Amino acid sequence: MIKKEVTVINRVGLHARPASKIVQIASQAKAHLWIVKDGERVNGKSILGVMMLAAERGSKIILEANGEDEATLIQRLVDLFQNKFYED
């Protein structure tokens, strides 16, 4: 299992569009993805779960991946966060 903390740096946080991008990347992977914010842990392949976190700009979240392609999945998601979900 790989865990990586990331900060939400895009302007509007994890609203519908960024959540769908996370789920799209996670769904392409064989690894399981969990996202944790303030002790709440949700399935990273569920758009409703990701949106329920209500992570706004500045929020710190933990990405947890477990499976054969976990490293690739985490790296793709870290890139997505660092590039502000390609929205700004």
N, C-alpha and C positions, 0 to 999 in steps of 0.2 A: 504494500500500500504506500502510495505517495501522498503527502500532504503539502500544500503550498498556500501561504497567506498572500492575498492580493488586496489592493485597495481600489474601490470604485472611484475612478477619476473622471469619468465622462460627466457632462453637465447635468443630466437629469436622472442619473442612477439606473437601477435595473427595472426599467419600465418594459412594456411589451416587446419592443423591437430588440433590445439587448438580450432579454430573456429568451426570445426565440432563436437568436444566434447561438447562445450557449447550448440550448437544447439540440439545435441542428448539429453542432459539432459533437456533442456528447452522444447523440443517437448514431453517429457514424462509427463510433468506437465500440469495441467489444467489452472494454473495461466498464465497471460500474462507477458512477460519479455521484458523490454526495457534496452538497454545499452547506456550510455551517456559518451562521451569523448569530452572534449573541446567544450561543447555546442551542439555537434551533437548527435542526439538521433536516434537509430536504433532498429528495431525489433530483439530481441534476438533469435527468432526462424528462422531467415533468415541467412544462411551462407554467402551470398553475403553482407548483411547488416553488419554483424559482421566483415567481412574482410575489408569492406570499411573504418572502423575506423582506420586502419593502426596503431594499438596500439603496439608500440615497448616496449622493456624492460624499466621499470621505469615509464611507463605511468600510470596515475591514471584514473580509470574509475568508473562509478557509475552503479550499478545493481539496477534496479527497477522492483519489481514484484507485481502483483495485482491479487488476486484470492484466492480460497479456500485453496490451498496448497503453498501459497507464501513463508511461512517461511521455509518449507522443500526445496523448489527450491533454495532460496537464500543460505541456508546452504550448499547444495550440490555444488553450484557454488563457494562459498568461499573456500570450501575444495579443489576443483579442482585447483583454483588459487594458494592456499597455497602449494599444492603439485606439482607445476610447470607443471601441465597438465600430470603428470607422464611421462615426457620426459627426464628430466635430470638425 
